[in-house]
Each structure stands twice: as C-alpha cells, then as structure tokens.
Amino acid sequence: MFKLNLKIALRSLFKNKVYAAINIGGLAIGLTAFVLMLLYINHEESYDTWSPDLKNVYQVREKHSFFSPDNEDHWQEVNDSRMANLVRENIPQALAVTRVTADWGFSSGYSVKIAHANPIMVTGMKDADSSFFQVFPYEFLQGDSESALNAPKSVVLKESLARKLFGTEKVLGKTLKVLMWRNDPGTDLTITGVVADPETPQSVSFNALMRTGEEDKVPESASNFHYCQIYARLNPVADTVSVNQSLLKVYTDHQKKSLIKRKLEYNEIYKNGKIPGLKVIPLQDVHLNPPFKLSWIEKLRPVMGISIFLLVISIINFVNLATAQSVQRAKEVGVKKVLGVYKRELIAQFLLESALQSIISLFLCVVLIEVVLPSFKHHFNVQLSFWLNPQLKMMLTQLFGLFSLVTLLAGFYPSWVLSNYNPVAVLKGSYESGLKGVLLRNALVVFQFVISITFIIAIGIMHKQSQFISNKDLGFERGELVNIKTNYDESFAEKLRRIPGVQYVATTTQVMGNAFNVPEEIMYKGKSINMNTVTVSMDALPSLGVKVLQGRLFAKTYKQDTINTVILNEAAANLIDEKPVGKSYNIKDGNKSLVFQIVGVIKNYHNEGFDKAVLPTIYKVTHLGGMSSTNNLLLRLNTSNTGEIMRKVQLEWKQAYPDYPMEYKTMDDIFADLLTENKRFLNMIILFSILSVSLSLLGLFALSTFVAKRRTKEVAVRKVLGASNLQIINLLNRSFLVLVLIANLISWPIAYILVKKWLDGFAYRIDMPVYPFLMATIVSVVISALTVSIQARKAANGNPVHALKYE
C-alpha cells in the first residue's frame, strides 16, 4: 500500500509541476528562515558549555556608575579590584577567585614582536592573576594549570594563536615581546602553557592570557581604583541566594569603611533610593545579561517573530494550494471511496504526499542555508556552520521534529478535506457539497496579508527614521575628522601639526565611537545638579567644529582657561541658567570648595547612539577637580585628500613608535558603523517583506483559482445571460478586495503598536507618519487585484458550453 501511495504521490507532483514548485519553494523559504534562527539560537545557548565544571563558575557584579553611559548606577561586570579579596576572605563557599582585565575597547589589541619579525597586532590578549586556571578548567596541551601562571611575566597561548605565531603548538619556554601602548618599552613574556581552543564560544574569551603582575595588586589609597572582571569557583553545593546575601552585607560594611577613609558620607552617597550592591551570577547567565546592551534574545526577538511568521505563511500557502487542487482530485477520491477505500487510508495517502513535498523542501532548505549563511553571519557578526556545527546531532533532531510538525500542519487539513468528499456528489460533477471550509481559507489569506501589510508599513516608517538619523545635525563636523587610537602627547602632536593639511591636533574623552563619562555633582546658587564632565585639550572643541551658542571656546590667549574656566553644552545650560556665561558654580573636593567660571555654551553634539539623549556636560581644560584621558587623538584636516595626509602621519608614527602599529578611523566611518545595525535590520525587514508579500500573493492566487473553479457554473450562467468579461472579473475581484481591506484594518493597529515600540528605543525620532499606512493599503489592493485578475480573466474567457454541458 505504501509503494502504491508513493507512486500516486510522485505522479501527482509531476502532473501539477507549477503547484508543486510553488508549494515546495514557498515551504523551503519558510523553513530556511526558521532553521537559520535555530542555528543562531543554538549558537547563543552554547556559550560557556565547553566544560561541565563551568556550572560552578560565577561572575562577580558590582553596582556602580563608573563607565556607565548615563552616569547612573548599574550592575556591571567591571568591579573595583578589591572585591576579589572581599569574596576570597569572606565567602567560605568560594574555592578560587581570579581577576582578569576587562574588554575596554580602547584599542584593537596589543603589539606582539617575536625575535626580529615585524610587530603584529594581536586581539584578545588579557592580563590575569595567578588563580585564573584554578577557576576556568581549560585543557592544557603544553604546560599545566597548576604552574602556568605561578611566575610573573608569563603567558599562556591558545593553540590557534600559537600556530599562527610559531607554526606549532610546541612553544614552551619561548618569549614574546608585548607592547600595550605606543611608547611602551615592551615586556618580555615567557610562554608557560598552550591550551586547546574550546569548541563552543566563551564569555571570558582570550587568545593569550598574561600574568604581568598588575592584576595581583590592589590600589593602596582608598581614593584610587583599579577596575577589572572578577570570577569565582564556588563549592558545587553552594546556595547563590545565601552567598549573595552574605556578599551584600560584607560589601555594605566595606563601603562604609572605604568612604570614611575618603572623607565622604555614606548617607550622602547612598540617598534617594540609591543602594550598594555586590552579587554573583552563574557564568551561563553572563552572555545572556550584558550590561548596557540588549541581550541576544532581545536582539533576536524581531527575527524570531519574522521567521515564525514566514514559516506560518508558507504552511498556509501549502494548505491553500492543496485545497485549490482539490477539485482535480475529487473524482479520484470518489472512485476510491466507491471501491471501498477507508477514510484513514485516504488521509494517510495525502499525508504521504505532504511528507514528500516537505522532505524535498527540507533538502532545498539545507542548500539555501549554505548559500545565505555567509550573509547571515556577517549580519549578526557570529561564526556559524551547519555541517561543522559542534551541535549537529541536536540540529538534525530539531530538523526532524520540524519536518514532522510541518508535515502534520500543512498536510492534515487538505487530507481531511479531500477524504471527506461525498462520492455520489463528486461523481455526478457537483463539488459544492464536498468543498467546505471556505471561511477558514479566507481567514488564512487575511492572516497572510495582515503580516505582509504590517511589514510594508514597517519598511516605510523605518526608512523615514533611518533618513532622519542619517541627515540629523550631529552638532559637530564629522567630515575630514580622524581619530587615532592613542593617548595625547604634546611633542608628537606638534610633529603632526607641521604636516601640510593638518589644521588641529587635540584630544577629548568624549567623541563618537569612544566616550568616557565621568559624573560630577555641582552646586549652583545652593542647588545640587548632577553633570557629566569631559576633559579636553585646548583645540579639541574647534577641531570637532562645534557650534558656539553663547560666549567663546577655550583659547591659549586666555591663561585662566587652564585654571578654572569651563564650557557647557545646551543640556547643561538648561539646568543652570538661561544665560550662564560669566556665572560660577562650586564643587566639593574633600574639605575644599572649588570654583569654576562658565565662559561659553555650545550646541549639544552626539557622541553615542541615537538611542541615548545627550547628557548635560561640562567641558574643561583645567585639571582642577580631577581629569581623565582616553585613547582619542583627533586630527582635523583642512583638505579632502585624507589618504595622502594619513600616509604622512603614518610615516611620523613609524619613526616615533616603530614597534606599535597605528590604528585610526575617520569620523565618517565611525558614524556609518553607528548606523550599521539599524540599516542591516531595515534591509532584513525589506527582504522578509518581499518574501512575505510574494508568498501571500501565491496564497491569494491559489484561493482565487479555487473560487474560480468552484464558481465555474455560476460564471457560465452569467455569460449566457449577457455578462461581459469585465463584469465577471469585477465580480470575482470584489470578494478578494474585501479580504485585503479587512487585512488592512487589522494590520494598521498592529503595525502602529510594533513600530511605535521600535521608535521608542530612540531618544531622537520622527513623529509617526501616516503615508506608510496609506501606501501599504494602496500597494496591497493593487497587487492583489492584479493577481486575482489573472485567474478571473481566465475564468471569464472560458467557454460556458463546457461548464453547462452536463446540465
């Protein structure tokens, strides 16, 4: 019986090649989107699963405002290095605790020089204390975990880096010279171990792990801080709730003692609902909960929704196309029922046909995945593979489950419809009594169009928002502005100023692509105001090309500018005074009160993404009240010949710092990088919208085919009674246009809610436009009318004699 059903299924596929191709192609597209999503989810869930012992490893998180984008307290994975000793000495469940440097992003890596070879930049080089491998159970290929980091100035390499640098993993005892910044004389490190590269991704990722000795120290003064990441291996039976309660108590006591040493009041620091905080979280939760960023689940949520909707649309198409062909299969069913075939046997036959099409779609889906995977990896910035996936067995199991689900969802309803035909009616040539479920099919088409119209509306609004951001006044001139990733040195800056075409050389702690916010509380007319402070050099604001609204910029002709003058941005001026120039404010510095005079107000300029509002900021050249620095060396060029000038800059760099490669980016490139994520998301929405609309039109085409065949005799009677072809086309179009209009009415509020939520993620956004809603309605009505008209014209041109000859 199975062999016979398989023959019938194959014959049916070859007999209806167009329908079969549409069915298989549509289902393959839906499956491809869904499987790509599964690949990504499996990859993200595989973080920190490379060893079973990692279930006992925890990350320490401290609640503070250091390096936070809004100067507010947040749970952060960078902590005061003293917290390691706090955990080690006060939590008996902690078996081992380690400090490791954080990924600050100030540079792409460190310069590594081997013997007489040219220096190269190596990414992922981290510094740690001696306890790192007591916490993280890496597999050692050379050396051992007990002694690898015992001595300072030692380094452990990943196998991949060892092979890249030396061509072999047998490198024990060899030395590397590592330069961490441009004028670093370099540190010779001895290779004491080589570890295997884990198969799955890691939250604490590195290519080389050094022990320079820096992470073994803690600052002596209570006013000085060294921030790093801290990890602990706890006893397997440790209760994290109990551990965190103990940590909070110990941390609170520590903060009280520390603030007394710093001559600060605990109640002044922790007020208005602000509380101290220290806790541990499982390592497996670290990747899922990144500070200041969307988690991978939040990023993937729109893609998950789109992928599921595409698969559902594909399944709906399958159902509609299968039922559209039901008229052709009606007599076959009628004859089989008369000959004694049971209903369950008919259902099994049609389910086998669905399974055959599903399995072909699945194979085609695997081919499509290999084609689109490179673009998908680039879009999400992840390394994915289908056949070389370490979780391939689980992936194949998921595919089998997906195949079974799709076969049942797509095949059961058409099988049930076909097996329910009344044999007497269909053999007489009347299909009306045997063809039920028109309402369901209409609902499925409406559902398809709701999704498609929502996508079209989203495209229109997202495009408007992208245009708004691309053309928004940033508050500074980004053209001909270059940022070199290095700190400021006056002698080197002077050499660069002599290069023709270089107008300004400056530094600032706040520029697009690398901003470092430092909170400061000021007192103005007895009122306390929280501000953000930025340290700049004298030429920083002119080099940025900021717009002066009141007063002036810093200048060397004003000696007071290096003593106690400041400049405010608009947001800060709005908190102080309508005309703040010439006025003063105070800040506390221990027991002293420092006075600063405001000499200018500049227009707000953007230094981070458009999802964040510009902070009220004070700019100062003076070191009074403290200062900070980051790797920003700004070059303002007065010519568009950037390439030639930067070649001369690189020559100066190589002469001054031959062992440290120069890294730089133009501000135009930095701005483009800032918009990349939104542009990629928009392109993805456009692609999925095209697929969704195409699949929906195929579904509409299938339903119009079904209805045209169902109403063949009605059309024939109307033609005999004198109806024109245009009247018949309008008659068949009318019912479908109603479905499309209903879909528009449903999709409008859905699209409004979803897109508004997306827009709310921007601090600077457009008002909700109306035209994308109107355009989506017009486009959906026109393309659906054209699609239905193709089938309606075919029905209208049919000879009525053929339809009525049996009457």
Secondary structure, DSSP 8 states (H G I E B T S, - for coil): -HHHHHHHHHHHHHHTHHHHHHHHHHHHHHHHHHHHHHHHHHHHHTTT-S-GGGGGEEEEEEEE-TT-TTSS-EEES-EETHHHHHHHHH-TTEEEEEEE-----SSS-EEEE-TTS--EEES-EEEB-TTHHHHS---EEES-TTTTTSSSSEEEEEHHHHHHHHSSS--TT-EEEEESSTT---EEEEEEEEE---SS--SS--SEEEE-SGGG---SSTT---EEEEEEEE-TT--HHHHHHHHHHHHHHHHHHHHHHTT--HHHHS-TT----EEEEEGGGTTTS-TTS--HHHHHHHHHHHHHHHHHHHHHHHHHHHHHTHHHHHHHHHHHHHTT--HHHHHHHHHHHHHHHHHHHHHHHHHHHHHHHHHHHHHHT----STT-TTHHHHHHHHHHHHHHHHHHHHHHHHHHHHT--HHHHHHT--TTT---HHHHHHHHHHHHHHHHHHHHHHHHHHHHHHHHHTS--SS--TTEEEESS---HHHHHHHHTSTTEEEEE-BSEETTEE--EEEEEEETTEEEEEEEEEB-TTHHHHHT--EEEE----TT-GGGGTTEEEEEHHHHHHH-SS-TT-EEEEEETTEEEEEEEEEEE-----S-TTS----EEEES--TT-----S-EEEEESSS-HHHHHHHHHHHHHHH-TTS---EEEHHHHHHHHHHHHHHHHHHHHHHHHHHHHHHHHHHHHHHHHHHHHTHHHHHHHHHTT--HHHHHHHHHHHHHHHHHHHHHHHHHHHHHHHHHHHTT-SS-----SHHHHHHHHHHHHHHHHHHHHHHHHHHTS-HHHHHTT-
